[in-house]
Amino acid sequence: MTPSPVLRVTALAMDAKGRIGLLEREGAAVLPGGVVCGGESPEAALARHLAAQFGAPIPVGRLLAVDSCPAVEDEPDTVVHLHVAGPLTTLPVTSRWTASGRVRWEAPEIATHLFAPHLAGQVRAAMAAWWAGSVAHLVAGIVQPGSAAGLSPVERTSLEEANALDPASYRAVRPKVICAATVLLTDAAHRVLLVQPAYHADNRWQLPGGGIDSDAGESPRTAARGEVREELGLDLPLGRLLAVNWANDTPHPSRVGFTFSGPVLGESDLARVHIPPREIWAWQMVGEDELVHLVEAPLRERVAACMTALRHGSGPLELHYGTPWP
């Protein structure tokens, strides 16, 4: 009878600075984790191992990578599930000794040089999956063709040019883009309506809007109008498209934002604004000269460009990080 593969679980345990925790045992660096016992889910097993190895409970996050490792010498075949864990904000994140070995914290690019090649491959693929919001598929630490994350741009391009991918694999490896839609709402004094979303920990201000649920059939325009209705309680007809903004922070997915014009708001419109407290903390009308104190530079430049397009009847504009192109 062929023995079943052993299921192991490991973690990219991250601290608030983005460093990952690793264990040093007999001079070798490994990821924290262990074997899944009968009746346990991988997540429950990983939580148990992390609590024992770090001395405190650590929240286990989503699956980042699956690696199938063939038997080596006396070791059986192993399947490894790699999850993200943390971020840690209360545990000590300095080098220290525990019953499981020496715990140390390193930036991912440094940690990969401390691991054996197959572990380094797992970490690089898991980091790529974390950034992209996907799951990586590996065999012995090597990312496989068609994996939704982990392939380098050079590897992906080579596979595409060789026509080595089936249609589903081609869709899986293509770079992902996150799309959002916002609305520029102004009043007779040319002030701009801003909202303060509850989901931003740094209290930043934004234009009303949100993500485009394309899997639910939303278009940019329907998403923008729906977000205004949800965030402000106003069902307003939208005007024309003012700008499309492109932002890229490799290795994170690129972002595309559509900004539409809305009607000029009167006092009766502003009196009807009703915000959902769990989603929006506050709203206000601000002059363009006040934006510098409330919003980050890319959004401030995008608003300024859209206000110019609105006044002159120009656009739609092509923006890169809020700046008109070219």
Salt bridges, closest charged atoms under 4 A:
ASP15 OD2 - ARG19 NE 2.69
GLU24 OE1 - ARG102 NH1 2.83
GLU24 OE2 - ARG104 NH1 2.48
GLU40 OE2 - ARG48 NE 2.77
GLU43 OE2 - HIS83 NE2 3.97
GLU106 OE2 - ARG104 NH2 2.63
GLU160 OE1 - ARG156 NH1 3.32
GLU160 OE2 - ARG174 NH1 3.01
ASP187 OD2 - ARG191 NE 2.68
ASP202 OD2 - ARG204 NH2 2.90
ASP235 OD1 - ARG225 NE 2.91
ASP235 OD1 - ARG229 NH1 3.31
ASP249 OD2 - ARG255 NH1 3.24
ASP269 OD1 - ARG272 NH2 2.93
GLU288 OE2 - ARG311 NH1 3.02
GLU318 OE2 - HIS320 NE2 3.08
